[in-house]
């Protein structure tokens, strides 16, 4: 058990210091960094060759970790966001004053997902706040399902790879608009 906490502590330390890490999610490997650190987000986007205008998803261990991004939502929207889902769901939430442009890109919403996948929950818990979650790939290439694929894409471009395995989900998270309930990407 001690080794498990050490790997999450190492990952969190890299996030605190502005590093970009790779970690297993429900379906694929993800690249992550501290969403509050613009330099770290810029580094992650450069690794992926992804424009900042597209925005990124934030992932958290609990609804509470997203509290500042949910500030100002109606009780009914908060309840909808908090409701458990049968598939991993990323909600597009209206931007408020806390949503940084390097996270939202050219969008008027911020993409937020509360994960129940243990490695993600443990990572976000060790870090104490949400983490950027972008599929581990170069833009336009298939997402990585194995650590060796990340090495092939990036070489030594990552600061840390959190040991673990991706979950059993065969599809990336569903993306759904919180206001309209419209499915943007099926999960």
Helices and strands as residue ranges (DSSP letters): H 2-16, E 21-24, E 29-32, H 38-48, G 52-54, E 57-60, G 63-66, H 67-70, H 75-82, E 89-94, H 101-104, E 109-114, H 118-127, E 131-135, H 147-154, E 160-161, E 174-177, E 183-185
